[in-house]
């Protein structure tokens, strides 16, 4: 029997379930920049945040995680891309 597949990316709700923190605690950490996330396009136009397991584990353990692009930068890049598509 194959080993269960471990999730690499979490929604805010899934991150809360995985970490045993509340959704509001996860959202607060994201808002304060203590936990990283990425904007991803889901089903066409909808943009959702996803949290990488490595970042979530580091946040749970209180370790800082270095990333290359902030959520704000990602959203700005996505907005520019969408604007170009609709010109």
C-alpha positions as CSV (number, residue, x, y, z in Angstrom):
1,X,0.0,0.0,0.0
2,X,1.5,3.4,-1.0
3,X,2.3,6.0,1.7
4,X,-0.4,8.7,2.1
5,X,0.3,11.8,0.1
6,X,1.3,14.7,2.2
7,X,-0.1,18.1,1.3
8,X,2.5,20.7,0.3
9,X,0.2,23.7,0.1
10,X,-2.7,24.7,2.4
11,X,-5.6,27.0,2.3
12,X,-6.1,29.2,5.4
13,X,-8.7,26.8,6.6
14,X,-6.6,23.7,6.0
15,X,-3.6,25.4,7.6
16,X,-5.7,26.0,10.7
17,X,-6.8,22.4,10.8
18,X,-3.2,21.1,10.3
19,X,-1.7,23.5,12.9
20,X,-4.5,23.3,15.4
21,X,-4.6,27.1,15.4
22,X,-7.8,29.0,14.7
23,X,-8.5,30.5,11.2
24,X,-8.3,34.0,12.8
25,X,-4.9,33.2,14.3
26,X,-3.6,32.1,10.8
27,X,-5.2,35.2,9.2
28,X,-3.6,37.5,11.8
29,X,-0.2,35.9,11.3
30,X,-0.6,36.4,7.5
31,X,-1.7,40.0,8.0
32,X,1.2,40.8,10.3
33,X,3.7,39.2,7.9
34,X,4.7,36.5,10.4
35,X,3.5,33.7,8.1
36,X,4.0,33.7,4.3
37,X,1.5,32.9,1.7
38,X,1.2,33.0,-2.1
39,X,-1.7,34.2,-4.2
40,X,-2.9,31.5,-6.6
41,X,-5.5,31.6,-9.3
42,X,-8.3,29.1,-8.8
43,X,-11.0,28.4,-11.4
44,X,-10.3,31.3,-13.7
45,X,-10.6,34.7,-12.0
46,X,-10.6,33.8,-8.3
47,X,-7.4,34.5,-6.4
48,X,-6.8,32.6,-3.1
49,X,-4.0,32.4,-0.6
50,X,-2.0,29.3,-0.2
51,X,0.5,28.5,2.5
52,X,3.5,26.2,1.9
53,X,3.9,23.4,4.5
54,X,7.5,24.4,5.2
55,X,6.4,28.0,6.0
56,X,3.6,26.8,8.2
57,X,5.8,24.3,10.1
58,X,8.4,27.1,10.6
59,X,5.8,29.5,11.9
60,X,4.4,26.8,14.3
61,X,7.9,26.2,15.6
62,X,8.7,29.9,15.8
63,X,11.4,29.9,13.2
64,X,11.7,32.7,10.6
65,X,11.4,31.7,7.0
66,X,13.0,33.7,4.2
67,X,11.0,34.0,1.0
68,X,11.6,35.9,-2.2
69,X,8.3,37.6,-2.9
70,X,5.7,39.0,-0.5
71,X,2.0,38.5,-0.9
72,X,1.6,42.1,-1.8
73,X,4.2,41.8,-4.6
74,X,2.4,38.7,-5.9
75,X,-1.0,40.3,-5.9
76,X,0.4,43.4,-7.7
77,X,2.0,41.1,-10.3
78,X,-1.3,39.3,-10.8
79,X,-3.2,42.5,-11.1
80,X,-0.9,43.8,-13.8
81,X,-1.2,40.5,-15.6
82,X,-5.0,40.5,-15.5
83,X,-5.1,44.2,-16.6
84,X,-2.9,43.3,-19.6
85,X,-5.2,40.3,-20.5
86,X,-8.3,42.6,-20.5
87,X,-6.9,45.4,-22.6
